[in-house]
């Protein structure tokens, strides 16, 4: 599995990132973790993120 850790405070302003994510979502075996979406209060679940990293091949 390919893991993409995405963190952009203003994703609606980034045309390049929007296009990249649109394309990545069409691929099998790709997981996208949007940190600003998952943790809007900035309290990152470190154990969950480490687990996601350990599952990833790339």
Long-range contacts (C-beta under 8 A, 24 or more apart in sequence): 1-29, 1-30, 1-31, 1-55, 1-56, 1-57, 1-58, 2-27, 2-29, 2-30, 2-31, 2-56, 2-57, 2-58, 3-30, 3-31, 3-33, 3-52, 3-53, 3-55, 3-56, 3-58, 4-30, 4-31, 4-32, 4-33, 5-33, 5-35, 5-49, 6-32, 6-33, 6-34, 6-35, 7-34, 7-35, 7-36, 8-36, 9-36, 11-36, 31-56
